């Protein structure tokens, strides 16, 4: 295989890695603030993609000119970001906030429950079959701080980034389905852990690493081995550096 092919795979890996990193930021920001692994985050992005697809059809963007299309994409990012951000805040207020002082397992199980609820909403919205997304683009805790407000802002920013990622995912992959949140959420969560859960630069680095590993292993080893290779590398890194690539060692309170 040529050097050009290798560079092409690296470019694909960097593109996918940036998308994974955008989703991973939502995981790592929420964990860094309240120590919650929000397993519903991947399915939140799936709902953002559902909204993006509905807006594309409602606004007739497939028949728009180039300039109008770019303006429309900017609008999609804004609207889907606001939708996911506000929905994330609502879930925090209704589900997670009452469990703030509960045992750690309670909010974790609740997050899994919210994930299933989102998935069923997506099933109702899209139906059981995957939907094609139109190819709109060419192929190319301190004194004096309101803790609840900080937490709400974190959920909103994480959700907004997820909403933006949902639009980019639809434009790039051109296929969405009600189960897309599971795999994408898993890779994004893995990226957050690999980089160091709670570390924003770590989430970005972890996403890029996983994107590159997925692309290169798919090209040189085979698609069916990609997942195994990604998680094998994750295990090796965590064995020697349990806090992740950019994470900090913290002492557990006993």
N, C-alpha and C positions, 0 to 999 in steps of 0.2 A: 504494500500500500504506500502511496506517495506521501510526501511531506504536505502537499496541498490538502490531501484527505485528512491527515492528522490535524492540521490547523482548522479545517472546516468543522471537525468534531469538537475541537476546543471551543470554537465560537458558539456552536450549538450548546455545549455544556455550560458556558458562561451565561448564555441567554436563559437557559432553564434554571441555572443556579441563582440568577438574580430574581427570578420569579419565586423560587422556593424561599429565598432569603426574605422577600417581601411578606410572605405568609408567616415565616418563622418569627419575624419581629413581633407579630401579635401574640404568639405563645410566650416569648421571652419577656416582653414588657409586662404582661399580666402576672407572670410568675415572679418577676423581680419586685413587683409592688405588694402582692398579697400571698405569694407562694402557691398559687392555684395553677394546675395544669388544665387549661381550658380545652378539653377534648372536643368541644362543639365548634371550635374555630374553623376547622376545615369545612364543615357543613355550612357554616355561615357564609363562607366564600362561594359555595355552591349556590346558595340562594341569591347572592349578588350576581352570579352568572345568569341565573334564571331571569332576574330583573333586566339585565343588560340585553338578553335575547328578546324579551318582550318589548323593550323600548326600541330596539332596532327595527322590529316589525311594525310597531305603532307609528314610528316617525318616518317610515319609508326610506331608511338610510341606504338600502341596497341600490336604490336608483338615483342617489344624490351624486353631485359632482365632487371632484377631489377636495376643493376648499371646504365645501359644506360637510363632507365626510370627516375631515380633521376636526372641525368645530364640533360636530356631533360626537366624535370620540371623546373630546374633552368634556362635553356634557355628560356622557356616559360615566366617565371616571368620577366626576363630581357627584352625580346623583346616586350611583351605586355605592360610592364611598360613604355618603351621608346615610344611605339606607342601612348599610352594614354597621356603621358606627353607632347610629341611634338604636338599632336592634340589639347590638352588643351591650349598650348601656342599659336598655330595658331588661335584658336577661340578668344582668348583674343586680339591678335593683329588686327584681321580683324573685329571683332564684338564689343568687350567691350571697347577697348582702345579709339576709336573715340567718345564713349559716356561717357568718364570719368567725364566730367564737365556738363553733361546733367542732367535734373531732375532725381531723384532716380528711378522713375517708368520706364524710358526708358530702362536702362540696365536690369531691372528685366523682362520686357516684352520680351526683346531680348533673355534673357536666356531661357525663356519658348519656344520661337521660335526655338532656337538651339536644345532644347530638342526634339521637334517634328521632326526636320530635322534628328537628330541622330536616332530617332526611325524608321523613314522611310528608312534610310540607312540599319538599322538592319533587317527590313522587307524584303528588297531587297536581303540582304546577306543570311538570314536564311530561308526566306519564312514564311508563316503565322503560321505553326505548330512548336511547341517546339521541340528542338533537344536534343537527349541524349548525354551527355558528357561522353566519355569513362572512365571507372573505372580504372585509371592507378595505383592507390594506393590500398593497401589492405584495407579491411573493417574497420580495426582498425583506415617714412618721416623725416630724419635727415640731417644736413649740410654735403655735400660731398658725399652722397649716391645716386647712380643712381636709381631713383624710379622705372623707367620702367623695369630695370634689376631685381630689387627685386620682382616686381609683376610677371614678366615672370618666375622667379625661383619658386615663390610660386605656380603658375599654373602648372608648370612642375612637382614639387614634389607631388602636390595633384593628378595630373593625373597619375604619376608613381605609387603612392600608390594604386590608383584606378585600374590600369592595373594589379598590383600584386593581388589585391583583386578579380579581374575577374577570374584569373587562379585558385585561392584558391576556389572560389565559384563553378566553374565548376567541380573541383576535389571532392569537398565535397557534393554538391547537386546533381551532375550528370545530370542536366537538365538545358538548357538555352533556352531563347526565346526572341523575339524582344521587349516584354513588361516587361522583368525582371527588367529593370532599374527603372520603376515607383515605384514598391513596395519597392525595396531595397533602392532606393534614398530617399523615404519618411521616412523609418525607420532610415536611416543614418542622414537625416536632423533633424528628431525628436531627435536623440541621441545628435546631436550638440547643439540643443536648450536646451535640458534637462540638459546637462553638463555645459552649458554656452557658447553661440555662440561666437567664437573668442578665446576660451580657448582650447589649445591642450590637457592638462590632462582632461579637462571637456568632450571633445569628446570621449576619451577613456572610462572614467567612465560612460558616458551616454550610450555608445554602450554596455558595459557589463551589465548595469542595464536592458536595454531593452531586451538583449539576455536572461537573467535569467527570467525576467517577462514573456516573450513569451513562453519559454520552460515550466516553472512551471504552468502557466495558461492553456496552451494547454493540459498538462498531467492531471491536477486536476480539471479543470473547463470545458474545451472543446475548440476545435480549433476555433469554430465560435465566441467565446467570447474574443479571444486573443487580437484582435485589439482594441476593446472597453476598455479592462482593461489597455492596454498600454497607451492609450491616456487619460483615466481617471486619471491614476497616474501622467501623464505629467501635466494635468490641475491642479491637487491638488498641486503639487510641485511649479508650476509657480504662483499660487495664493499667496502662502506664501513666495516664493523666485523668483520674476519675472526675475532676472538675471541668473537663473539656479543654479545648485549645486555648481559649481566652478567659476561662472562668477563674474564680478566686477560691482558694481553700477557705472554708468556714468551719468553725468549731460548732459541733452540735451541742445544744443545751440538754443536760440530763436532769 
